[in-house]
Amino acid sequence: MSDSGESPLKELLVKEAQLNEFLLRDLLKPFISIEESSGSLIPTENFDKLTVKQKIVVVCLAQKAKLILKLSSSEKLRPKEIERILNVKGSTVRPQLKRLREGGIVQSDKEGYWVPNASLYKAKNLLLGGKK
């Protein structure tokens, strides 16, 4: 206990939603912007330096941000949507989605793929740690 009677562990308490939003902003800012009225993704020059696998993660994270910003009704993306956004063939996107799912970075169901909050740090490691 500190002199004020509060536990020093109190500094560890955070609001998960706020923590996730800060992390999401920091992950996306170097790679992509979101157009305010349409929700369209605007890649930065750093985006072009990413691998397809990393680009998929950025697009999925951007979809999560769009949901939070109320620019979308879902954080899930179908493979076809990812292909369209990235302008990459399904034969390239789908194997990468499978690897990302096996690595625990994305999850999927019949509605699509998304990065769960619990995997944000795995996504960060992929984006900042290089080609994994």
N, C-alpha and C positions, 0 to 999 in steps of 0.2 A: 504494500500500500504506500502511496505517496503521502506527502504532508497534508494534502487536501482531503485525504481519505478515499480518493478514487484509485482504483487499480490501474497500474501502468498498462495492463492488458487491454484497457478500454480503447487504446489507440488502434487496436486491431479491428475494431468494429466498423463495418462499412455497410452501405446499402447496396445489395447485389446489382440492382438495376443501374444505379449510378456508376458503379465500378465497371460494369459491362459496357456502358455507353462511352466512358472515357477510353477504355481499351479498344473498342470498336473504332472510335474516331482516330486514335493513334495508329491503328493498323491500316485503315483505309486511306488516310490523308496523303501519304506519299504516292499512292497508286491511282486514285480515282476520286472524282467529285460527282455529286448527284445534282442534276438540274432541278431547281426548286419547284417549278410548276409542273413539269412533266414526269419527273422522277427518272429521266434518262441518265445513263451512266456516261461520264465524260472521263476517259482515261488520260492519265498524265504520261509524260515520256518514260517515266520509270515503269509503267505498266508493261510497255513493250519489251522490257528487259526480263520479264518474268517467264518462267516455264509455263506450259499449258496447265499443268497441275496447280501451280501457284495462282494463275489467272482464274481458274475455277473457284478456288478458295476466296479470292477477292470478290468475285461476282456473287458468291453465296453470302459473304459477309455484307456486301452492299445491299443485298436483298433484305437481310436482317435489319440493317439501318433504315431502309425504306419503310419497313413495317413500323419501327419505332417512331419514325417521322410521319406516319400516317399517309405515306405515298403509295402504299401497297396494302392489300388485305391479307397477305400471307408471306411468310418467310421462305416458303418452299418453292423450289424451281424444278421443273421437269428437264430432263436431258435436252430435249428439243429447244427449250428456251435458252439454256446455256450455250448450245451450239449456235443459235441465232445471235445472241449477245456477243459471243467471241468470234463469230464468223469462222468457225472451225467445224470440220466434219464430225459426225457422230462416232466414226471409227477411231477418232482421236480422243474425243471427250469421254465416251463411255468406259474405256479401260482405266482412265485416270480417276473417274468417279468411283469405280470399284476399288482402286488402290486407296483412295482417300477414305472410303468407308471401312476398309480393312484396317487402316491405320487409326481409326477412331476419330478422324477429323470431321467427317460428315456422317449424317445418318440419312436414311431414306425410308419412305413408305410409298404407298400407291399414289400419293399426291406429289411426291418429288423429293428433292435433296435439300438439306439445310445443315448449317453448323450449329450444333447445340451449344448453349452457354458454357457448359462444362468443358467444351473443347476449344474455347477461344485461345487458351495459351498454347495448345497444340498447333492451332492455326498460326499463331504468332511465331512459333519456332520454325514452322515451315516457311513462312514468308521472310523472316529475318535470318534464318539459319541456312538458307540456300536450297539447293536442289536435292530434296529427299524423296 
